[in-house]
C-alpha cells in the first residue's frame, strides 16, 4: 500500500497536459522519485520515422558526459595482443570459444559485448542468443573494432546505445536520480544531439514528435520539443 500511495503522490506532482522545459522536467523527475534505491532516469523519444524501411533505421551510440552512475560489465571477444589490450583497458571478461560455450550454457553476467572483426565468425555462433538481448557486437555502434582499448573505455565511462523500435520510439538511460540536475541535463542534451545528427535523410515531416523523461518507478514527464531543439543546435 505504501508504494501505491507513493506512486499516486508522485503522479500528482506532474501535469500530463504540460510539456515542461528540460530543466523543470529534470527537477520533477528527481522530486517524483520515491523508491528506496537510486532509480535510473530514462529518456523516451518518439521519432517521425518508419523503422520498417532500412533507410529510416535510427541506430547508434553516444558516450554521455557524466556516465550512467553504474558499473558496466564489459565482455570482449579477442585473442593475442588484442585480448591483452582489452584486459589492460579494464574489460571484465576476455576470451573466444570459452566464452561462447559459457553463453551457450546460459551465462549472461555482462552488460556489453565487444569483438574484434576477426572474432565475428566465432561470435556468430551465438548471434541468436545475443541479438534478442541487445548484446550482439555491431560495427554501427562501435562494438566490432580492432580498437578494443578505446571501445572498452567508452563502455566503462557511460556509452549508451540507442535503436529505434518498431513503433518509432527510442528508450535510453541518461543517469540516476541522485545525479545533480545539471549533469542529467547535459546527458539528455548529448543523447538528443546524437539523435538529431542521426536523422535519416529520407525521413519526412516532423522528426522529433514527443520527448519524455521518467525514473524507474516514477511517472512520465513530457518535455518541450522546441526547447530541446534549441539546446542541441
Buried (B, 14 or more C-beta within 10 A) or exposed (E): EEEEEBBEEBEEEBEEEEBBEBBBBBBBBBEBBBBEEBBBBBBBBBBBBBBEEEEBBBBBBBBBEBBBBEEBBBBBBBBEEBBBBBBEBBBBBBBBEEBBEBBEEEEEEBBBBBBBEEBBEBBEBBEEBBEEEEBBBBEEBBBBBBBBBEBBBBBBBBBBBBBBEEEBBBEBBBBBBEBEBEBBBBBBBBBBBBBBEBBBEEBEEEBBBBBBBBBBBBBBBBBBBEBBBEBBE
